[in-house]
Amino acid sequence: MEDVDLQALAAKLDLLIQRVEQLKTHNRLLLASEKAWREERSQLIEKNEMARHKVESMISRLKALEQD
């Protein structure tokens, strides 16, 4: 290969390496974002369950009051 071809190949390889690093960084950010929304979802599910139990408890107490 000529020196010009080698330089062109090296330049393309450098660009490819740079792009891989960008993709790795982007992937890390996406994974961190996914972890955050999964944690938020878990917390919301837990809060929803607590609210449901409170409402069920209130309904039971109201029914008990109606029967008295």
Wavefront OBJ file of the C-alpha trace (Angstrom):
o trace
v 0.000 0.000 0.000
v 1.117 3.479 -0.647
v 1.771 5.930 2.132
v -1.306 7.942 1.079
v -3.508 4.848 1.333
v -2.100 4.037 4.762
v -2.759 7.589 5.949
v -6.335 7.446 4.650
v -6.867 4.099 6.350
v -5.382 5.407 9.595
v -7.645 8.467 9.439
v -10.696 6.261 8.918
v -9.618 4.030 11.760
v -9.206 7.042 14.052
v -12.712 8.201 13.150
v -14.069 4.734 13.823
v -12.348 4.581 17.219
v -13.715 8.026 18.058
v -17.225 6.941 17.080
v -16.954 3.786 19.223
v -15.957 5.909 22.223
v -18.913 8.239 21.600
v -21.240 5.257 21.442
v -19.813 3.827 24.667
v -20.397 7.145 26.417
v -23.913 7.394 25.032
v -24.624 3.815 26.113
v -23.433 4.541 29.665
v -25.743 7.565 29.815
v -28.678 5.511 28.542
v -28.024 2.768 31.071
v -27.861 5.303 33.901
v -31.098 6.864 32.687
v -32.768 3.457 32.501
v -31.641 2.639 36.033
v -33.075 5.941 37.290
v -36.478 5.456 35.663
v -36.645 1.845 36.852
v -36.009 3.019 40.417
v -38.615 5.758 40.028
v -41.104 3.230 38.639
v -40.472 0.936 41.577
v -41.067 3.775 44.031
v -44.271 4.774 42.257
v -45.557 1.203 42.323
v -44.818 1.049 46.049
v -46.609 4.363 46.679
v -49.551 3.160 44.607
v -49.799 -0.016 46.670
v -49.690 1.960 49.918
v -52.438 4.286 48.670
v -54.547 1.314 47.579
v -54.223 -0.286 51.006
v -55.177 2.979 52.719
v -58.243 3.366 50.515
v -59.275 -0.242 51.119
v -58.849 0.302 54.852
v -60.990 3.461 54.757
v -63.687 1.652 52.783
v -63.703 -1.169 55.348
v -64.014 1.310 58.223
v -66.830 3.147 56.466
v -68.677 -0.127 55.893
v -68.197 -1.030 59.556
v -69.605 2.369 60.593
v -72.616 1.884 58.334
v -73.382 -1.463 59.968
v -73.317 -0.013 63.487
l 1 2 3 4 5 6 7 8 9 10 11 12 13 14 15 16 17 18 19 20 21 22 23 24 25 26 27 28 29 30 31 32 33 34 35 36 37 38 39 40 41 42 43 44 45 46 47 48 49 50 51 52 53 54 55 56 57 58 59 60 61 62 63 64 65 66 67 68
